[in-house]
Amino acid sequence: MRDLEKVFQEEDEIEAKQKVERSKEKLFEDALDAIRVKWGEVDWKIVCQECGVVFIFTKGEQDFYKKQNFNSPRRCLGCKA
């Protein structure tokens, strides 16, 4: 009986370690995504402040806005018009 309990305990410990590793991997991926966004390597998803629709602010648009010293958009094209 003790051997069986020991096996279950070891399995629980392994499962807990795997959960911790998956959590670490998720945190790492989230941090990389944040860095990519900060460095402008990816398209941004922005929520329009007027209507709440999600629109894409592409890498090219980000570069253009940066060169022109513009702030990133806060409203979608429909609300700007």
C-alpha atoms as a printed R data frame, in Angstrom:
   type eleno elety resid chain resno       x      y       z
1  ATOM     1    CA   MET     A     1   0.000  0.000   0.000
2  ATOM     2    CA   ARG     A     2   2.812  2.412   0.816
3  ATOM     3    CA   ASP     A     3   4.406  1.734  -2.551
4  ATOM     4    CA   LEU     A     4   1.181  2.666  -4.279
5  ATOM     5    CA   GLU     A     5   0.881  5.860  -2.220
6  ATOM     6    CA   LYS     A     6   4.481  6.700  -3.079
7  ATOM     7    CA   VAL     A     7   3.771  6.221  -6.793
8  ATOM     8    CA   PHE     A     8   0.729  8.522  -6.575
9  ATOM     9    CA   GLN     A     9   2.721 11.108  -4.651
10 ATOM    10    CA   GLU     A    10   5.503 11.022  -7.264
11 ATOM    11    CA   GLU     A    11   2.949 11.377 -10.068
12 ATOM    12    CA   ASP     A    12   1.397 14.369  -8.299
13 ATOM    13    CA   GLU     A    13   4.829 15.965  -7.897
14 ATOM    14    CA   ILE     A    14   5.621 15.412 -11.572
15 ATOM    15    CA   GLU     A    15   2.269 16.877 -12.587
16 ATOM    16    CA   ALA     A    16   2.838 19.907 -10.353
17 ATOM    17    CA   LYS     A    17   6.290 20.463 -11.858
18 ATOM    18    CA   GLN     A    18   4.842 20.216 -15.360
19 ATOM    19    CA   LYS     A    19   2.191 22.814 -14.490
20 ATOM    20    CA   VAL     A    20   4.880 25.152 -13.179
21 ATOM    21    CA   GLU     A    21   6.924 24.686 -16.359
22 ATOM    22    CA   ARG     A    22   3.882 25.379 -18.549
23 ATOM    23    CA   SER     A    23   3.183 28.509 -16.505
24 ATOM    24    CA   LYS     A    24   6.782 29.664 -16.934
25 ATOM    25    CA   GLU     A    25   6.606 29.023 -20.676
26 ATOM    26    CA   LYS     A    26   3.357 31.009 -20.917
27 ATOM    27    CA   LEU     A    27   4.850 33.928 -18.964
28 ATOM    28    CA   PHE     A    28   7.927 33.853 -21.198
29 ATOM    29    CA   GLU     A    29   5.824 33.872 -24.371
30 ATOM    30    CA   ASP     A    30   3.692 36.723 -23.015
31 ATOM    31    CA   ALA     A    31   6.846 38.701 -22.185
32 ATOM    32    CA   LEU     A    32   8.227 38.108 -25.687
33 ATOM    33    CA   ASP     A    33   4.949 39.253 -27.214
34 ATOM    34    CA   ALA     A    34   5.057 42.428 -25.111
35 ATOM    35    CA   ILE     A    35   8.621 43.112 -26.254
36 ATOM    36    CA   ARG     A    36   7.679 42.541 -29.892
37 ATOM    37    CA   VAL     A    37   4.787 44.968 -29.556
38 ATOM    38    CA   LYS     A    38   6.950 47.544 -27.789
39 ATOM    39    CA   TRP     A    39   9.603 47.310 -30.494
40 ATOM    40    CA   GLY     A    40   6.942 47.547 -33.179
41 ATOM    41    CA   GLU     A    41   7.602 44.120 -34.657
42 ATOM    42    CA   VAL     A    42   3.964 43.094 -34.779
43 ATOM    43    CA   ASP     A    43   0.593 44.504 -35.734
44 ATOM    44    CA   TRP     A    44  -1.336 45.966 -32.812
45 ATOM    45    CA   LYS     A    45  -4.959 45.294 -32.028
46 ATOM    46    CA   ILE     A    46  -6.514 48.514 -30.766
47 ATOM    47    CA   VAL     A    47  -9.994 49.012 -29.352
48 ATOM    48    CA   CYS     A    48 -11.706 52.118 -30.719
49 ATOM    49    CA   GLN     A    49 -12.460 54.543 -27.895
50 ATOM    50    CA   GLU     A    50 -15.716 55.634 -29.517
51 ATOM    51    CA   CYS     A    51 -17.436 52.496 -30.773
52 ATOM    52    CA   GLY     A    52 -15.427 49.690 -29.130
53 ATOM    53    CA   VAL     A    53 -14.585 47.880 -32.371
54 ATOM    54    CA   VAL     A    54 -11.146 46.243 -32.568
55 ATOM    55    CA   PHE     A    55  -9.003 47.447 -35.465
56 ATOM    56    CA   ILE     A    56  -5.496 46.580 -36.636
57 ATOM    57    CA   PHE     A    57  -2.625 49.066 -36.519
58 ATOM    58    CA   THR     A    58  -0.123 47.452 -38.887
59 ATOM    59    CA   LYS     A    59   3.651 47.471 -38.620
60 ATOM    60    CA   GLY     A    60   3.813 49.760 -41.647
61 ATOM    61    CA   GLU     A    61   1.348 52.179 -40.102
62 ATOM    62    CA   GLN     A    62   3.317 52.136 -36.870
63 ATOM    63    CA   ASP     A    63   6.505 53.023 -38.760
64 ATOM    64    CA   PHE     A    64   4.763 55.861 -40.596
65 ATOM    65    CA   TYR     A    65   3.243 57.283 -37.404
66 ATOM    66    CA   LYS     A    66   6.615 57.066 -35.679
67 ATOM    67    CA   LYS     A    67   8.406 58.898 -38.517
68 ATOM    68    CA   GLN     A    68   5.751 61.631 -38.486
69 ATOM    69    CA   ASN     A    69   5.827 61.853 -34.655
70 ATOM    70    CA   PHE     A    70   2.129 61.018 -34.523
71 ATOM    71    CA   ASN     A    71   0.486 59.304 -31.552
72 ATOM    72    CA   SER     A    72  -0.990 55.878 -32.216
73 ATOM    73    CA   PRO     A    73  -4.648 56.019 -33.309
74 ATOM    74    CA   ARG     A    74  -7.424 55.766 -30.757
75 ATOM    75    CA   ARG     A    75 -10.402 55.637 -33.124
76 ATOM    76    CA   CYS     A    76 -11.197 53.304 -36.011
77 ATOM    77    CA   LEU     A    77 -11.536 54.600 -39.579
78 ATOM    78    CA   GLY     A    78 -15.319 54.617 -39.340
79 ATOM    79    CA   CYS     A    79 -15.302 56.905 -36.304
80 ATOM    80    CA   LYS     A    80 -12.626 59.170 -37.746
81 ATOM    81    CA   ALA     A    81 -14.756 59.883 -40.818
